Amino acid sequence: MTYTAQSCREEAAINDKFGDPIMNDPDLLRAHADALEENARLTRECEFHAKQCARVDELRHRAEAELAETRRDLQFIERWANHHGQKPNITPREVLSMIQHYPPILEITRSYEDGKVPDTPNPWAELAKLRQMVAQQAEDEGLWFNAATAPEAYLQQELRKLHAAIEETK
């Protein structure tokens, strides 16, 4: 037979009025009901934290991928600038024709051909925003408490990894 918190409480109430307190102690039944309710609450909390951890993992992987892509783009532009920066008379059209094979630059040149000036993302500004968020989170005591449950510990562990990855880019 499966017991629920409600059925234990009902049984305890019946035993208070009519039952034999030695065979079915109402206090034990109430304690069992409390334990069942606490177990259900902890299960819900665990499921919530598991979803939060999955979300943190997803965000961390996305941020790491964007960071790697931005790093590759910046390295290409730096190599290109070092190689071609010594040429004295180079027009913007020649610049675009030289680097148009690079996919991020190709997208920009295509949008110029359409007559639209694209919003060019500034990776340094995005990185500065990430670092500012890391600094704010580092000061937030609500994120760095002593974890009482495994999901909370996992969430903090993954958050620390994300912070380390962002701070590593200085």
DAJOKA-V370892 format. One record per backbone hydrogen bond with DSSP energy under -1.0 kcal/mol. CO is the residue of the C=O (numbers start at 1). NH is the residue of the N-H. If there is no record, write none. Layout:
CO/NH
CO/NH
//
This chain:
4/8
5/9
6/10
7/11
8/12
9/13
10/14
11/15
12/16
13/17
14/18
20/24
25/29
26/30
27/31
28/32
29/33
30/34
31/35
32/36
33/37
34/38
35/39
36/40
37/41
38/42
39/43
40/44
41/45
42/46
43/47
44/48
45/49
46/50
47/51
48/52
49/53
50/54
51/55
52/56
53/57
54/58
55/59
56/60
57/61
58/62
59/63
60/64
61/65
62/66
63/67
64/68
65/69
66/70
67/71
68/72
69/73
70/74
71/75
72/76
73/77
74/78
75/79
76/80
77/81
78/82
79/83
80/84
81/85
84/87
91/95
92/96
93/97
94/98
95/99
99/102
102/106
103/107
104/108
105/109
106/110
107/111
108/112
109/113
110/114
111/116
112/115
122/126
123/127
124/128
125/129
126/130
127/131
128/132
129/133
130/134
131/135
132/136
133/137
134/138
135/139
140/143
149/153
150/154
151/155
152/156
153/157
154/158
155/159
156/160
157/161
158/162
159/163
160/164
161/165
162/166
163/167
164/168
166/169
167/170
//
